[in-house]
Amino acid sequence: MDRKRPNSSSPLQPRLIIHGGAGNIQRHHIPPKIYESYRTSLLSILEKTQCFLDSPHASALDIATRAVELLEDDPLYNAGRGAVFTRDGINEMEASVMVTRGHAKRTAGVMGLRHVRNPIVLAKEILLRGDNDLLGLEGDAIAQEGLDVPSAQGHTLLHGPTAEALARQYGLSLVSPEYFFTQKRWDEHIRSLSRARLGKGRVATYSSETYLPQGTCGAVAADGQGVICVATSTGGLTNKLTGRIGDTPTPGAGYWAEEWVDRLGTSSPGSSVYKTTLEITGALKGILADCLPTPFLYAPLNRDTITTRSMAVSGTGNGDSFLRTGAARSVAAMARYAPSRHAHRSPALLAQAANSSAAPATAGTARRARGKAG
């Protein structure tokens, strides 16, 4: 879902796109009551984040992480409250955030969380504080289960008790494991284990009947300065092994964001036999143009066009196949380095890259990597 509104004080129009676990299930296969509950929830989250889009000072990081925080608070979704269970009956969550520019780390991911109410907020704080901890500026050590955790120390990915020690240090909300429990997810956990014992399916799977709410939650936001942020959060696969790390906190697998500069114009390398000796500007240019007998001593200013482009990918689906193929980064690379990138661009280029990586066709890289995983 996309929500946008012009902001006269910003050079660009802020945008927000969210997903609550999108999949290949068609709308007409979803019971109307269930469809309406998800639609109402997603629209409500967009409304609650509208104030960020309207603010001239809100960053893409604030917009995206606030949207995902609200997804985590809603038990409809497989993130935060409402996360699925491991095969041992434990909720283990993971989240990540990445920006195209503006922060030293650019990305941060957390995983194996059992007590942090909003994993996405912890990922955000690790990213923000990276501007200091990359320089070796440490806080007071926090004694937690025998761990010495003065700061993130410039690390990008952090797991379990160490990540939760930082959450305590940052003053984030910690809760008991019971907070994440929902009867629906517990029933899915028991049902999946029972089917596996009867030889009717794999233990850690996505169900085709409940695929929509099981996928990773995410948001992509662009602010008025052109910065793009991607934020993702999930409880992972139903009945995954305890300790399993998926694609959601792994850069390039479940998410990616980047920015680059395209230089388009007539003076690309090798396009001219003659080299400009001197560039002259202003009124002097017109006077000298009438006096100089040859163009080889004088040329007008370079007329290249420099365009800044950026993109972000938030994936949802079979995380293990995304890990094997580096799905998000692969999609980004195909969109950036496609042969047509110096021609007139199509808005559908990113969608075409995603299709090439994960479409049902046999050429789909991620689909091949999935094998029989479902």
C-alpha positions in Angstrom: 0.0 0.0 0.0 1.3 3.4 -0.9 0.4 6.7 0.7 1.7 10.1 -0.5 0.9 13.8 -0.1 2.7 16.8 -1.4 4.9 18.7 1.1 5.6 22.2 -0.2 8.6 22.6 2.1 10.4 19.5 0.8 12.2 19.3 -2.5 10.8 15.8 -3.1 7.5 14.2 -2.2 7.7 11.8 0.7 6.3 8.3 0.1 5.6 5.2 2.1 4.9 1.6 1.0 4.1 -1.1 3.5 3.5 -4.9 3.4 2.2 -7.2 6.0 3.4 -10.4 4.5 2.6 -10.3 0.8 2.7 -13.6 -1.1 1.5 -15.3 -4.2 -2.0 -15.9 -2.9 -4.8 -14.3 -5.0 -7.3 -12.0 -3.4 -10.3 -14.1 -4.5 -8.7 -17.0 -2.5 -8.8 -15.1 0.8 -12.1 -15.2 2.8 -13.7 -11.8 2.7 -13.7 -11.3 6.5 -10.0 -12.1 6.7 -9.2 -9.9 3.7 -11.1 -7.0 5.3 -9.3 -7.4 8.6 -5.9 -7.0 6.9 -7.0 -4.2 4.7 -8.4 -2.3 7.7 -5.2 -2.8 9.6 -2.9 -1.7 6.8 -5.0 1.4 6.1 -4.9 2.3 9.8 -1.1 2.0 9.9 -0.9 4.3 6.9 -3.1 6.8 8.7 -1.0 6.7 11.8 2.2 7.3 9.9 0.7 10.2 7.9 2.0 12.8 10.4 5.6 11.7 9.5 4.9 12.1 5.8 3.4 15.6 6.4 6.3 16.7 8.6 9.1 18.7 6.7 11.7 17.2 9.1 10.7 13.6 9.3 13.4 11.2 7.9 12.9 8.1 5.8 14.3 6.1 8.8 11.6 7.5 11.1 8.8 6.9 8.6 9.7 3.3 7.8 10.5 2.1 11.3 7.4 3.7 12.7 5.3 1.8 10.2 7.0 -1.5 11.0 6.7 -0.8 14.7 2.9 -0.6 14.2 2.9 -3.9 12.2 4.8 -5.5 15.1 2.2 -4.3 17.6 -0.6 -5.9 15.6 -1.1 -9.6 16.3 -2.4 -10.2 12.8 1.2 -10.2 11.5 4.2 -12.5 11.9 6.3 -9.9 13.6 6.6 -8.8 17.2 3.3 -9.7 18.9 1.8 -12.5 16.8 5.2 -14.0 15.7 5.3 -17.7 14.9 6.9 -20.3 17.1 10.0 -22.4 16.7 9.6 -26.1 16.9 10.5 -25.8 20.6 7.5 -23.5 21.2 9.6 -20.3 21.4 9.2 -16.9 19.8 12.5 -15.8 18.2 12.3 -12.6 16.2 14.6 -10.7 13.9 14.5 -7.3 12.2 16.7 -5.0 10.0 16.9 -1.5 8.7 19.0 0.1 5.9 19.3 3.6 4.5 20.7 4.9 1.2 22.8 7.6 2.9 23.0 9.8 6.0 24.4 7.3 8.6 27.8 5.7 9.0 26.6 2.1 9.2 23.8 2.4 6.6 22.4 -1.0 7.9 21.8 -2.9 11.1 20.2 -6.2 11.8 19.1 -8.1 15.0 18.1 -11.7 15.5 17.3 -14.3 18.1 15.3 -11.8 20.2 12.9 -13.1 22.8 12.1 -10.1 25.0 12.4 -6.9 22.9 8.9 -5.7 22.3 9.8 -4.0 19.0 12.8 -5.5 17.3 12.7 -2.8 14.5 13.3 -0.1 17.1 16.4 -1.9 18.3 17.7 -2.2 14.8 17.1 1.5 14.3 18.9 2.4 17.5 22.0 0.3 16.5 22.0 2.1 13.2 21.7 5.6 14.7 24.4 4.9 17.4 26.7 3.6 14.8 27.8 7.1 14.1 29.6 7.0 17.5 30.4 3.4 18.1 32.2 3.1 14.8 34.6 5.7 16.3 35.1 3.6 19.4 33.0 5.8 21.7 31.6 3.4 24.2 29.0 3.6 26.9 29.1 1.9 30.3 29.3 -1.9 30.2 26.1 -3.7 30.9 26.4 -7.0 32.8 23.9 -9.4 31.3 24.3 -13.2 31.5 28.0 -12.7 32.0 28.3 -10.5 28.9 30.4 -7.3 28.6 28.4 -5.0 26.2 29.6 -1.4 26.3 28.3 -0.6 22.8 27.6 -2.3 19.5 31.3 -1.6 18.8 30.6 -0.9 15.1 29.0 -4.3 14.5 26.2 -4.5 12.0 24.5 -7.8 13.0 23.9 -8.8 16.6 22.2 -11.8 18.1 20.2 -12.9 21.2 21.4 -11.9 24.7 24.0 -9.4 23.3 21.4 -7.6 21.3 19.0 -7.6 24.2 21.7 -6.2 26.5 21.9 -3.3 24.1 18.2 -2.9 24.2 18.3 -2.5 28.0 21.2 0.0 27.7 19.2 2.0 25.2 16.1 2.0 27.4 13.9 0.1 25.0 10.7 -1.7 26.1 11.4 -5.3 27.1 8.6 -7.8 27.8 8.1 -11.4 29.0 7.8 -14.1 26.4 4.0 -14.4 27.1 3.5 -11.0 25.4 4.2 -12.5 22.0 1.8 -15.4 22.4 -1.3 -15.7 20.2 -3.6 -18.7 20.1 -3.7 -18.7 16.3 0.1 -19.0 16.0 0.2 -21.7 18.7 -2.4 -23.7 16.9 -0.4 -23.4 13.7 2.7 -24.6 15.6 0.9 -27.7 17.0 -0.9 -28.5 13.7 2.4 -28.3 11.7 4.2 -30.6 14.2 1.4 -33.1 14.1 1.4 -33.2 10.3 5.2 -33.7 10.2 5.0 -36.6 12.6 2.4 -38.2 10.3 4.7 -37.7 7.4 2.4 -35.2 5.7 4.7 -32.4 5.3 7.9 -30.5 6.4 8.0 -29.0 9.9 9.3 -25.6 9.0 7.0 -24.4 6.2 4.8 -21.6 4.9 1.2 -22.8 4.6 -0.5 -22.0 1.3 -3.6 -21.3 3.3 -2.1 -18.8 5.6 0.8 -17.5 3.5 -0.4 -13.9 3.5 0.0 -13.3 7.2 3.0 -15.5 7.7 5.5 -13.5 5.6 8.0 -10.9 6.7 6.5 -7.5 7.4 8.2 -4.5 5.9 8.2 -0.9 4.8 10.1 1.3 2.3 10.0 5.1 2.8 11.4 8.0 0.9 11.7 11.4 2.6 11.8 15.0 1.2 15.6 14.9 0.9 15.5 11.8 -1.4 16.8 9.4 1.3 15.3 5.9 1.1 15.0 3.5 4.0 13.9 -0.1 4.1 12.8 -1.7 7.4 11.8 -5.4 7.9 10.7 -7.5 10.8 9.5 -11.2 11.2 9.1 -14.1 13.5 10.5 -16.4 10.7 9.2 -19.8 9.6 6.6 -21.7 11.6 8.5 -24.4 13.5 11.9 -23.3 12.4 14.8 -24.6 14.4 15.5 -22.6 17.5 18.5 -20.4 16.6 17.8 -20.3 12.9 18.7 -17.0 11.2 16.7 -16.1 8.2 17.0 -13.6 5.4 15.2 -10.7 7.2 18.3 -9.5 9.1 20.8 -10.5 6.4 21.8 -7.6 4.1 21.4 -8.4 0.4 19.2 -11.5 1.1 15.9 -10.2 2.6 16.4 -6.5 2.1 18.6 -3.9 0.4 18.8 -0.1 -0.3 21.3 1.8 -2.3 21.9 5.1 -4.1 24.1 5.8 -7.1 24.8 8.5 -9.7 24.2 8.2 -13.4 26.1 10.6 -15.7 24.2 10.9 -18.9 25.2 13.3 -21.7 27.1 13.9 -24.9 30.6 14.0 -23.5 30.9 10.4 -22.3 34.4 8.9 -22.4 35.5 8.3 -26.0 32.6 10.3 -27.5 34.9 13.1 -28.8 38.2 12.9 -30.7 39.2 16.4 -29.6 39.9 17.3 -26.0 38.8 20.7 -24.6 41.8 22.9 -23.7 39.9 25.5 -21.8 36.3 25.9 -20.5 35.1 29.6 -20.5 31.9 30.8 -18.9 29.9 34.0 -18.8 30.0 37.0 -21.2 33.6 36.3 -22.1 32.5 33.2 -23.9 30.5 35.1 -26.5 33.3 37.6 -27.2 36.0 35.0 -27.7 33.8 32.9 -29.9 33.9 35.6 -32.5 37.7 35.9 -32.3 39.0 32.4 -32.1 39.4 30.7 -35.5 39.2 27.2 -34.2 37.0 25.3 -31.7 39.9 23.3 -30.4 41.1 26.0 -28.1 37.7 26.8 -26.7 34.6 24.9 -25.8 31.4 25.6 -23.8 30.8 24.0 -20.4 30.3 20.3 -20.3 26.6 19.6 -20.7 26.4 16.2 -19.0 23.4 15.5 -16.9 24.0 13.9 -13.5 21.1 12.0 -12.1 21.0 10.4 -8.7 19.0 7.2 -8.5 18.1 5.0 -5.6 16.1 1.9 -4.8 15.1 -0.3 -1.9 13.8 -3.9 -1.7 11.9 -5.5 1.2 11.4 -9.2 0.6 8.9 -11.7 1.9 8.8 -15.3 1.1 11.0 -18.4 1.5 13.9 -16.9 3.5 16.3 -19.8 3.0 16.0 -19.5 -0.8 16.5 -15.7 -0.5 19.7 -16.5 1.5 21.0 -18.9 -1.1 20.5 -16.5 -4.0 21.2 -13.1 -2.3 17.8 -12.2 -3.6 17.4 -8.6 -2.6 20.8 -7.5 -3.8 20.4 -9.6 -7.0 17.2 -7.7 -7.8 18.9 -4.4 -7.1 21.9 -5.2 -9.3 19.7 -6.3 -12.2 17.7 -3.1 -11.9 20.9 -0.9 -11.7 23.1 -2.6 -14.2 20.6 -3.7 -16.8 21.7 -3.1 -20.4 18.9 -0.5 -20.8 20.0 1.7 -17.9 21.5 4.3 -20.2 18.3 4.4 -22.4 14.9 5.7 -21.5 14.0 4.0 -18.2 10.8 2.2 -17.5 9.2 2.6 -14.1 8.7 -1.2 -14.2 12.5 -2.0 -14.4 12.6 -3.0 -10.7 9.5 -5.1 -11.0 11.1 -6.8 -14.0 14.2 -7.5 -12.1 12.2 -9.1 -9.2 10.3 -11.2 -11.7 13.6 -12.4 -13.2 14.8 -13.5 -9.8 11.7 -15.1 -8.2 9.0 -15.5 -10.9 7.2 -18.9 -11.2 9.0 -19.4 -14.5 11.8 -22.0 -14.5 14.3 -19.2 -15.1 13.5 -17.7 -11.7 16.7 -18.0 -9.6 15.0 -18.0 -6.2 12.3 -20.4 -7.4 15.1 -22.9 -8.5 16.9 -22.4 -5.2 13.7 -23.3 -3.3 13.6 -26.7 -4.8 10.9 -28.7 -3.0 10.8 -26.4 0.0 7.4 -25.1 -1.0 
